[in-house]
Amino acid sequence: MKKGILKEGLYGITAMRFSKGRSNVEVSHKMVEGGISIIQYREKHSDLSFSFMLEECREIRKITKDHNVQFIVNDYPSLALACEADGVHLGQDDLPVDIVRKIVGPEVMIGISTHSPEEARKALGEDIDYIGVGALFGAGVKKVKAVGVGYQEYIESNIDIDYVTIGGIKEHNIESVLERGAKTVCCVTEIVGAEDIVQKVQALNRIFQKFRK
């Protein structure tokens, strides 16, 4: 584990079906313009061809690289390699971490979603760089059950690794996550579904600034 590798700040995730007809590339441009710290590309091969996904990822990689924004690909280590992403993010049911590490090599970040103290403790024994912590307030994207901020409090007190909070986090409740110590916070539909993405990211960043020392 390489603590400190995950950037602090807002972590945005693409979600084309919530983006009001805007492409992932357009949405990524807007997120970067607003001051996002990290972008994760999250689409499914069941919905899009790998060639289309790769084309989008390469364009987003260029945008993020030009603006010093970390770029992470969800689920697909081969896609992350092909577009020279900074990292790959895994779910609990994806390929095992040791296999993914062999695919992407030592320099690519690996993150893994966790939903319980047991999963977080197990993650500590694997070759990962950060964990996802959630879904804190539930999530419209994956229809998952909320675990509550108590899980974040457990992570803060017991798990020594970078983490990103996720799940139903919006402008009206982000302070409750930040005041519990989160340094990296993910918003999905709150950002990609906003009428003005640049303005939304800027508004969220202003809240972040109140908690930065």
N, C-alpha and C positions, 0 to 999 in steps of 0.2 A: 504494500500500500504506500502511495506517495501523497501524504497529507499536504494540502495546500495547492494541489494541481487544478482543482475546479475553481473557476472564476467566481468571485462574489458578484451579486447583483441579480438582475432579472434573467430568468431562463425561459425563453419562449419555445413553443412547440408548434410545428405546422399541423393544421387540421383542415384540409381543403373543404370538407363538407360543411364547415362552420364559417368559412371565409367570405361569404356573400358574393360568390362568383369570382373572387380574385385568385390568381394563381399563387402557388407557394413561393415562387420567385418574387412576385410583386409584394406579397405579404412580408417576405424576408427583407426586401429593400426597406419597407416602411418600419419594420422592427429595428433595423440597424440605424435608420435615420432618427428614430426616437431615443436611441441609446441603450439598446438591449446588450447584455453581456454574453449570452449564450443562445444559440439556436439549435434545436433538435429537429431533424427531419423525421417525421413519423407518418408514414403512409403504408398501405398494405399491398403486397403483390397480388392479392386477390382482387384489388380494385384497379391497379395500374400495372403496366408492363415494367419489367426491370429496365428496359432501354429508356423508357420515359422517366422513370425514377432517377436513373443515373444522369440523364441530361439535366434534370432539375437540381440534383445534388451538386453537380459540377458548377452550375451557375451560382448556386447559393454558397458553395465553397469559395468561389472567387470573391463574392460580395463580402463574406465574413472575413476572409484573409486580408482583404484591402482595408478593413476597418478594425482589425485586431479583436474580432469576436470569435469565441470558440464555436466550433461546429461539430455536432454529434449526430450520428445516424442511429435510429432505433432499429433493433431486431436483426439487421443484416450486416454481419461483419465483412462480407465480400464487397458489399456496396460502400461501406465505410472506407475500405482499402482502395477501391477503384476511384473514389473521388478525393482521396487524401484527406479525409476528415480527421479531426483531432481525437475523436472518440466514438465508441459504440455503446449503446444502452440496451440492456437486456431485461426481460421479464423473468419471473420465476420459472416459467415453462419453456424458455428458450434454450438454445444450446448451452451445455455446461461451460462455466467460466474457463476451465483449463483448456478446453478445446478452442474456445474463442481466442484465448491468449496465444495459442499456437498459430492461429490464422492471422491475427493482426500484428503480432510481435510485441516487443516490450515498450515501444514508444507511444502506442495508441492507448488512450484512456479507456477503461471499461467501467461502466456504472451498472448497477443492478437495482431494480425496484424491490423494496421491502415493505411489508404491511404489518409486521409484528416484531416484538423483541426477539423471538426465536429466529426469524429470518435475518434480522440484523446481526445477531451474534454469529450465525452461520456464515454470513457474508464476510465477517472479519477474518475468517480463516481462508479466504480465497484471494486470488491475485486480482483485486479490484482497486479502483481509485476513489470511488465515491458510491454512495447509495441514494436511492430515492426513498423518501419518507412520506407515506400517505396511504390511502387518500384521506387527507385531514378532514375535509368537509364534504366528502363525496365528490363525484365528478360526472358531468353530463356526457363526456366523451366515451368513457368505458362503462358507465352505469355500475360503478363499484360502491361498496358500502364504506361509509366514513369510519375511520378509526379514531378520529378526534385528536386534539392537540396534546392530549396526554401521552400519545406515542412519541411526538416530537420532544416532549419533556424527558421521556425515558432516554431517547437518543442523546440529548444534551448532557445528561448526567452519567451515562454508562458506556457510550460507544464513541471511540476516538477515531473518527474518520470524517472526511468531508461529506456533506449531505445536501440534498436539495429537497425542500418541502413541495408537495404537489397535491392537487385534488380540491377543486372547488374554491381555490384562492382567488379573491377578487379585490377590487379597490376598497370595498367597505369592510373587509375582514383581514387584509394583509397585515395590519398593525399587530393583530393578536399573534401572528406567526413571528414577526420581527421582534416583538418584545420578549419572546421566549428564546431568542438567540439565533434565529436563522440568519445566515449570511447569503444564501442563494435560495431564491424562491421562484417556483415555476407557476406561470399562469398560461392557460391554453385558450379557452373560448373567450375569456375576458379581454385578451389581446386580439386574436385573429378574427373574432366576431365583432370587434368595435367598428363603428362607422369611421372613426378617424384613428387609425392604429398609431400614428406618430404621437398624437396628443395623448392617447391612453398610456403608452409606454412612458412618456414624459411625466404624466401624473403619478404613475406608480413609482417612478424613480424619485420624485419629490418626497414621497412618503419614506422611501429607503433612506434618503439623506438625513432624516431626523434621527435615525438609529446608527449612523456611522460616526465613529469617534475620530 
